[in-house]
Amino acid sequence: MQAAATAACTRETGRLPAQLGWYLLAIGVPLQILYPVSGAPGLIVLGLLALIAARRDSARKSRCS
């Protein structure tokens, strides 16, 4: 469900929503604490990259306006 909403938002606006990054971090950080040997570091890295991309897009948009 979240993937479809993210894909639709990205298709319409051309930008990655920051909410996706926060969701990935919200899942990854507790998972890393509870299960240290898991795929949680990947979720954390993807969440951070999504937040960086969203911030970069919003900064570029405000500079162009």
C-alpha positions as CSV (number, residue, x, y, z in Angstrom):
1,M,0.0,0.0,0.0
2,Q,2.8,2.5,0.9
3,A,4.8,1.5,-2.1
4,A,1.9,2.3,-4.4
5,A,1.3,5.7,-2.8
6,T,5.0,6.5,-3.0
7,A,5.2,5.5,-6.6
8,A,2.1,7.6,-7.4
9,C,3.5,10.6,-5.6
10,T,6.9,10.3,-7.3
11,R,5.2,10.0,-10.7
12,E,3.0,13.0,-10.1
13,T,5.5,15.4,-8.5
14,G,8.9,14.0,-9.7
15,R,10.1,14.0,-6.1
16,L,10.6,11.4,-3.5
17,P,8.4,12.1,-0.4
18,A,10.3,12.7,2.9
19,Q,7.6,10.6,4.6
20,L,9.1,7.5,3.0
21,G,12.4,8.1,4.7
22,W,10.8,8.6,8.1
23,Y,8.8,5.4,7.7
24,L,12.0,3.4,6.8
25,L,13.8,4.9,9.8
26,A,10.8,4.2,12.1
27,I,11.0,0.6,11.0
28,G,14.7,0.2,10.8
29,V,15.9,1.7,14.1
30,P,13.7,-0.4,16.5
31,L,14.4,-3.5,14.3
32,Q,18.1,-3.0,14.7
33,I,17.7,-2.7,18.5
34,L,15.6,-5.8,18.8
35,Y,17.3,-7.9,16.2
36,P,20.9,-6.7,15.7
37,V,21.6,-9.4,13.1
38,S,19.0,-8.5,10.5
39,G,18.5,-6.4,7.4
40,A,17.8,-3.3,9.6
41,P,21.0,-1.4,8.6
42,G,19.8,-1.5,5.0
43,L,16.5,0.1,6.0
44,I,18.3,2.7,8.0
45,V,20.6,3.6,5.1
46,L,17.7,3.7,2.7
47,G,15.7,5.9,5.1
48,L,18.6,8.4,5.4
49,L,19.1,8.4,1.6
50,A,15.4,9.1,1.1
51,L,15.5,12.0,3.5
52,I,18.6,13.4,1.9
53,A,17.0,13.1,-1.6
54,A,13.8,14.7,-0.4
55,R,15.6,17.6,1.3
56,R,17.8,18.1,-1.8
57,D,14.7,18.3,-4.0
58,S,12.9,20.7,-1.7
59,A,16.0,23.0,-1.5
60,R,16.4,22.9,-5.3
61,K,12.7,23.8,-5.7
62,S,12.9,26.7,-3.3
63,R,16.0,28.1,-5.0
64,C,14.3,28.0,-8.4
65,S,11.2,29.8,-7.2
